[in-house]
Amino acid sequence: MDREITLRDYGRVLWSGRWIILASTLVAGLVALLLTFATTTTYTATSEVFLGQATTISGVPVSTPLTNPATAPSALESDAIVADVAETIDVAPSRVRNGATLTAPRAPGGAAGNQPTLVTITFVDDDEDIAREGANAYAAEVLERALEPFDQTLSAFESRLRRARQDVVRLTAQVQSTQNQLRSASPDQQPILQSILFSAQEQLSVAQAEVGTQELNIAKARQIEEPEIVSLSENPTSSGSAPRRARTTLLGAIIGFL
């Protein structure tokens, strides 16, 4: 008589073909294990660089080609950087081009371009030392490129700070000198000296405020905007490591079972 097929029916079919299922699982796992020994062992090294956060004078974050996660990886894969890295680790530029990959996470939302950008440099090579040195050398080159606009901004802040401090020293001396002159001045000279003293005191107040502003700008730049290397590669991972071989074998066995 006709009836619906149940899970028990499926179980009977699977059980009747259990030896085929077991054999397929074992063979697929064995093939996957053999492939891990047959393929060339590669090493993967990673380093991370914070590209800084560009801001306006008022401190509002802005997007630049080197700080936008959408454009930074492309901008940092230029031939000039690749050539410098290749020269540093003494390999052909094509080897660096083939081995290095740059990625940057994108923050959700419309202001993703204004978010701090962290670039991850992944370097894959069949030589462990080259992989490690390549990732670290690339990180150093990326940092050097990212520091160029930051150094210009910091230099401008420091120049303004030096001028403001010089003005404070000059105006402080002028205020003290005018006060001394005012004590011994005749009644006719006192109004002129008082006017000079008042003007110097106002200029001194402005200069002192400028010193505080530039010190704050420098502190903000170093704390928020300055690019830095977050991490360097020390022990590259190997494609021939025991955990990786085990994962590949397990994946092959699952495929065989299915």
C-alpha positions as CSV (number, residue, x, y, z in Angstrom):
1,M,0.0,0.0,0.0
2,D,1.1,3.6,-0.6
3,R,2.5,5.6,2.3
4,E,4.7,8.6,3.0
5,I,8.5,8.0,3.2
6,T,9.8,8.5,6.7
7,L,13.2,9.2,8.1
8,R,13.5,5.6,9.1
9,D,13.3,4.7,5.4
10,Y,16.1,7.1,4.6
11,G,18.1,5.5,7.5
12,R,17.7,2.1,6.0
13,V,19.0,3.3,2.7
14,L,22.0,4.9,4.3
15,W,22.7,1.9,6.4
16,S,22.6,-0.4,3.4
17,G,25.2,1.8,1.8
18,R,27.3,2.4,4.9
19,W,30.4,0.7,3.4
20,I,30.3,3.0,0.4
21,I,29.9,6.0,2.6
22,L,32.7,4.9,4.9
23,A,35.0,4.1,1.9
24,S,34.3,7.5,0.2
25,T,35.0,9.4,3.4
26,L,38.2,7.6,4.1
27,V,39.4,7.8,0.5
28,A,38.6,11.5,0.2
29,G,40.3,12.3,3.5
30,L,43.4,10.3,2.5
31,V,43.6,12.1,-0.9
32,A,43.3,15.5,0.9
33,L,46.1,14.5,3.3
34,L,48.3,13.4,0.4
35,L,47.7,16.7,-1.4
36,T,49.0,18.6,1.6
37,F,52.3,16.8,1.2
38,A,52.4,17.1,-2.6
39,T,51.8,20.8,-2.8
40,T,54.5,23.4,-2.0
41,T,54.6,24.6,1.5
42,T,54.0,28.3,1.8
43,Y,54.4,30.7,4.7
44,T,52.1,33.6,5.5
45,A,53.2,36.6,7.4
46,T,51.1,39.6,8.5
47,S,51.8,43.1,9.7
48,E,49.5,46.0,10.6
49,V,49.9,49.7,10.1
50,F,47.6,52.5,11.4
51,L,47.5,55.1,8.7
52,G,46.6,58.0,10.9
53,Q,43.5,60.2,11.0
54,A,43.6,63.4,9.0
55,T,41.6,66.3,10.5
56,T,40.8,69.9,9.8
57,I,42.1,72.7,12.0
58,S,38.9,72.5,14.0
59,G,39.5,68.7,14.5
60,V,36.9,67.4,12.1
61,P,38.0,64.1,10.5
62,V,38.5,64.3,6.7
63,S,39.1,61.7,4.1
64,T,42.3,61.4,2.1
65,P,43.6,58.8,-0.4
66,L,45.9,57.4,2.3
67,T,43.4,57.4,5.1
68,N,40.3,56.2,3.3
69,P,39.9,52.4,3.6
70,A,38.4,52.2,0.1
71,T,41.4,53.8,-1.6
72,A,44.4,53.2,0.8
73,P,45.2,49.7,-0.3
74,S,45.3,50.7,-4.0
75,A,47.4,53.8,-3.2
76,L,49.9,51.8,-1.2
77,E,50.4,49.1,-3.9
78,S,52.3,51.5,-6.2
79,D,55.3,50.4,-8.2
80,A,57.6,52.7,-6.2
81,I,56.7,51.0,-2.9
82,V,57.0,47.5,-4.4
83,A,60.4,48.4,-5.8
84,D,61.6,49.8,-2.4
85,V,60.4,46.7,-0.6
86,A,62.0,44.4,-3.1
87,E,65.3,46.3,-2.7
88,T,65.1,46.0,1.1
89,I,64.6,42.2,1.1
90,D,66.8,41.7,-2.0
91,V,64.2,39.9,-4.2
92,A,62.6,40.7,-7.6
93,P,59.8,43.3,-7.6
94,S,57.5,40.7,-9.2
95,R,58.0,38.4,-6.1
96,V,56.8,41.2,-3.9
97,R,53.9,42.0,-6.2
98,N,52.8,38.4,-6.2
99,G,53.3,37.8,-2.5
100,A,51.9,41.0,-0.9
101,T,48.2,41.8,-0.3
102,L,46.9,44.8,1.4
103,T,43.4,45.0,3.0
104,A,41.6,47.6,5.1
105,P,38.3,47.0,6.9
106,R,35.5,49.4,6.0
107,A,33.4,50.8,8.8
108,P,29.6,50.7,8.1
109,G,27.7,53.9,7.4
110,G,28.0,56.9,5.2
111,A,31.1,58.3,7.1
112,A,33.2,55.2,6.5
113,G,35.8,57.3,4.7
114,N,36.3,59.4,7.9
115,Q,37.1,56.4,10.1
116,P,40.6,55.5,11.2
117,T,42.1,53.1,8.8
118,L,44.1,50.0,9.8
119,V,45.9,48.3,6.9
120,T,46.8,44.6,7.1
121,I,49.7,43.5,5.0
122,T,49.7,39.8,4.2
123,F,52.9,38.4,2.5
124,V,52.9,34.8,1.2
125,D,56.1,33.1,0.0
126,D,57.6,29.7,-0.1
127,D,60.5,31.0,2.0
128,E,59.7,31.7,5.7
129,D,62.3,34.5,6.1
130,I,61.2,36.2,2.9
131,A,57.6,36.1,4.0
132,R,58.5,37.6,7.4
133,E,60.9,40.2,6.1
134,G,58.5,41.1,3.2
135,A,55.6,41.8,5.5
136,N,57.7,43.9,7.9
137,A,59.5,45.8,5.1
138,Y,56.2,46.6,3.5
139,A,54.9,47.9,6.8
140,A,57.9,50.2,7.1
141,E,57.4,51.6,3.6
142,V,53.7,52.1,4.3
143,L,54.5,53.9,7.5
144,E,57.0,56.1,5.7
145,R,54.5,57.2,3.1
146,A,51.8,57.8,5.7
147,L,54.2,59.9,7.8
148,E,54.9,62.4,5.1
149,P,51.7,64.5,5.3
150,F,51.6,64.0,9.1
151,D,55.2,65.4,9.4
152,Q,54.2,68.4,7.4
153,T,51.2,69.2,9.6
154,L,53.3,68.6,12.8
155,S,56.0,70.8,11.4
156,A,53.5,73.6,10.9
157,F,52.2,73.3,14.5
158,E,55.7,73.3,15.9
159,S,56.7,76.3,13.9
160,R,53.7,78.3,15.2
161,L,54.5,77.1,18.7
162,R,58.1,78.4,18.5
163,R,57.0,81.8,17.2
164,A,54.3,82.0,19.9
165,R,56.9,81.2,22.6
166,Q,59.3,83.7,21.3
167,D,56.5,86.3,21.3
168,V,55.7,85.4,24.9
169,V,59.3,85.9,26.0
170,R,59.6,89.2,24.1
171,L,56.3,90.6,25.3
172,T,57.0,89.5,28.9
173,A,60.3,91.4,28.8
174,Q,58.5,94.4,27.3
175,V,55.8,94.4,30.0
176,Q,58.4,94.3,32.7
177,S,60.5,97.0,31.1
178,T,57.4,99.3,30.7
179,Q,56.3,98.7,34.2
180,N,59.8,99.7,35.5
181,Q,59.7,102.8,33.3
182,L,56.2,103.7,34.5
183,R,57.3,103.7,38.2
184,S,59.9,106.4,37.6
185,A,58.2,108.3,34.8
186,S,56.9,111.9,35.0
187,P,53.2,112.6,35.0
188,D,53.4,113.7,31.4
189,Q,55.0,110.4,30.3
190,Q,52.7,108.1,32.3
191,P,49.7,108.1,29.9
192,I,51.9,107.1,27.0
193,L,53.6,104.4,29.0
194,Q,50.3,103.1,30.3
195,S,49.0,102.8,26.8
196,I,52.1,100.9,25.7
197,L,51.8,98.6,28.8
198,F,48.2,97.9,28.0
199,S,48.9,97.0,24.4
200,A,51.8,94.8,25.4
201,Q,49.7,93.0,28.0
202,E,47.0,92.3,25.4
203,Q,49.5,91.0,22.9
204,L,51.1,88.8,25.6
205,S,47.7,87.3,26.4
206,V,47.1,86.5,22.8
207,A,50.6,84.9,22.5
208,Q,50.0,82.8,25.6
209,A,46.7,81.6,24.2
210,E,48.5,80.7,20.9
211,V,51.0,78.7,22.9
212,G,48.3,76.7,24.5
213,T,46.4,76.2,21.2
214,Q,49.5,74.9,19.4
215,E,50.5,72.7,22.3
216,L,47.0,71.2,22.2
217,N,47.2,70.7,18.4
218,I,50.6,68.9,18.7
219,A,49.3,66.7,21.5
220,K,46.1,65.9,19.5
221,A,48.1,65.2,16.4
222,R,50.5,62.8,18.2
223,Q,47.7,61.0,20.0
224,I,45.1,60.7,17.2
225,E,46.6,61.6,13.8
226,E,50.1,60.1,13.9
227,P,50.5,56.9,11.8
228,E,52.2,54.0,13.5
229,I,53.1,50.3,13.1
230,V,50.6,48.3,15.2
231,S,52.2,44.9,14.7
232,L,55.0,43.2,12.9
233,S,55.4,39.6,11.8
234,E,57.5,37.3,14.0
235,N,56.4,33.7,13.3
236,P,54.8,33.2,9.8
237,T,52.2,30.5,9.6
238,S,52.9,27.5,7.4
239,S,50.5,25.8,5.1
240,G,52.2,22.5,6.0
241,S,51.7,22.8,9.7
242,A,49.9,20.0,11.5
243,P,46.7,21.9,12.3
244,R,46.4,23.0,8.6
245,R,46.9,19.5,7.4
246,A,44.3,18.2,9.8
247,R,41.8,20.9,8.7
248,T,42.4,20.0,5.0
249,T,42.0,16.3,5.7
250,L,38.8,16.9,7.7
251,L,37.4,19.0,4.9
252,G,38.2,16.3,2.3
253,A,36.6,13.7,4.5
254,I,33.4,15.8,4.9
255,I,33.3,16.2,1.1
256,G,33.7,12.5,0.6
257,F,31.0,11.8,3.2
258,L,28.6,14.1,1.4
